[in-house]
């Protein structure tokens, strides 16, 4: 009877050791993946800046303080004056501020707008660490030089902070 008990103990010990090593190996591999950022969704996000039909967003970059710098080309049929700009997560007028002096863009011309502060959906200034992804809109008010009519352009941005 003692031999059966020892055999059972030995079998249980081998079982624990085998599965213990397997669990330890899996834990080490998972830790390495987490350290390398494999499970961080921001790792695989590419930055995007997409404008509507009459505009092209050529480049965009966001800093850790939540300020975005981007280059926009206008393809309307007349020259325009950019009068105000905002950047926020809700496509609203949160943070809208006048541009002084106004920026005149010729047909087919482009301009780099720098240091436009972006805001969260709650209206707070956005900031984040390197690798954080911001999803929102740049809202640009402009007037058609020929007609004098005010227009609004919505540019969708998905930017990874660099």
C-alpha positions in Angstrom: 0.0 0.0 0.0 2.9 2.3 0.8 4.3 1.7 -2.7 1.0 2.8 -4.3 1.1 6.0 -2.2 4.6 6.8 -3.2 3.8 6.2 -6.9 0.8 8.5 -6.6 3.0 11.2 -4.9 5.7 10.9 -7.6 3.1 11.1 -10.3 1.5 14.2 -8.7 5.0 15.8 -8.3 5.9 15.2 -12.0 2.5 16.7 -13.0 3.1 19.8 -11.0 6.7 20.2 -12.2 5.7 19.8 -15.9 2.8 22.2 -15.7 4.8 24.6 -13.5 7.6 24.9 -16.2 4.9 25.4 -18.9 3.2 28.2 -16.9 6.6 29.8 -16.2 7.5 29.8 -19.9 4.2 31.2 -20.9 4.5 34.0 -18.3 8.0 34.9 -19.5 6.8 35.1 -23.2 3.7 37.2 -22.3 5.9 39.5 -20.2 8.3 40.0 -23.2 5.3 40.7 -25.5 3.9 43.3 -23.1 7.3 44.9 -22.7 7.8 45.1 -26.5 4.3 46.7 -27.0 2.7 43.9 -29.0 -0.6 44.4 -27.1 -0.5 48.2 -27.3 -3.1 49.2 -30.0 -1.3 52.4 -30.6 1.7 50.5 -32.0 -0.2 49.5 -35.1 -2.1 52.8 -35.8 -0.9 54.8 -38.7 -1.4 58.6 -38.6 -4.1 60.0 -40.9 -5.1 63.4 -41.9 -8.1 63.4 -44.3 -9.8 66.5 -45.7 -12.9 67.0 -47.7 -13.1 67.3 -51.5 -11.8 70.9 -51.9 -8.8 70.4 -49.7 -5.9 68.0 -49.2 -4.1 67.4 -45.9 -0.5 66.9 -47.0 1.2 66.4 -43.6 0.4 66.4 -39.9 2.3 66.0 -36.6 1.2 66.2 -33.0 3.3 67.0 -30.0 3.0 65.7 -26.4 1.4 69.0 -25.4 -1.5 68.3 -27.7 -0.6 70.9 -30.4 -1.0 69.8 -34.0 1.0 71.2 -36.9 -0.3 70.4 -40.4 0.0 71.4 -44.0 -3.2 71.9 -46.1 -3.5 72.5 -49.8 -6.7 74.2 -51.1 -8.2 73.1 -54.4 -11.2 75.5 -54.5 -11.9 77.5 -57.6 -11.0 80.9 -56.0 -8.5 82.2 -53.5 -9.5 81.9 -49.8 -8.7 83.7 -46.5 -8.5 81.3 -43.5 -10.0 83.2 -40.6 -10.3 80.8 -37.7 -9.1 77.4 -36.6 -9.8 74.8 -33.9 -9.0 71.2 -33.1 -11.2 69.0 -31.0 -12.6 65.5 -30.6 -16.2 66.4 -31.3 -16.2 68.4 -34.5 -17.6 71.4 -32.6 -16.3 74.9 -32.2 -14.5 74.2 -28.9 -11.2 76.1 -28.9 -12.0 78.1 -32.0 -9.7 81.1 -32.3 -9.3 83.7 -34.9 -6.1 83.7 -37.0 -4.5 87.1 -37.1 -3.4 88.0 -39.6 -5.6 85.9 -41.8 -3.9 83.4 -44.1 -4.6 83.9 -47.8 -4.3 80.7 -49.9 -4.2 80.9 -53.6 -5.8 78.3 -55.9 -3.8 75.1 -55.5 -1.6 76.7 -52.8 -0.8 75.2 -49.5 0.0 76.5 -46.0 1.5 75.0 -42.8 -0.6 75.8 -39.8 1.4 75.3 -36.6 0.7 74.9 -32.9 -3.1 74.5 -33.0 -4.1 73.2 -29.6 -6.4 70.1 -29.7 -9.1 69.5 -27.1 -10.8 66.4 -25.7 -14.5 65.7 -26.0 -14.9 67.2 -22.5 -13.3 70.5 -23.6 -10.0 70.1 -21.8 -6.7 70.7 -23.6 -5.4 67.4 -24.9 -1.9 66.2 -23.9 -0.4 62.7 -24.0 2.8 60.7 -23.9 4.7 59.6 -27.0 2.8 56.8 -28.8 -0.7 58.1 -27.6 -3.2 58.3 -30.4 -5.5 61.4 -30.8 -8.6 61.1 -32.8 -10.5 64.3 -33.7 -11.1 67.1 -36.2 -9.5 70.3 -37.3 -12.2 72.8 -38.0 -11.1 75.6 -40.4 -13.2 78.7 -41.1 -12.4 80.5 -44.3 -14.0 83.1 -46.6 -14.2 82.9 -50.4 -12.3 86.0 -51.6 -14.5 86.4 -54.6 -17.9 86.0 -53.0 -17.1 86.9 -49.4 -19.1 83.9 -48.1 -17.9 82.1 -45.0 -17.2 78.3 -45.2 -16.2 75.6 -42.8 -13.8 72.8 -43.6 -13.6 69.7 -41.4 -10.4 67.7 -41.5 -10.4 64.3 -39.8 -7.1 63.6 -37.9 -5.9 60.4 -36.3 -2.4 61.3 -35.0 0.1 59.3 -33.0 2.1 61.6 -30.8 5.7 61.8 -31.7 
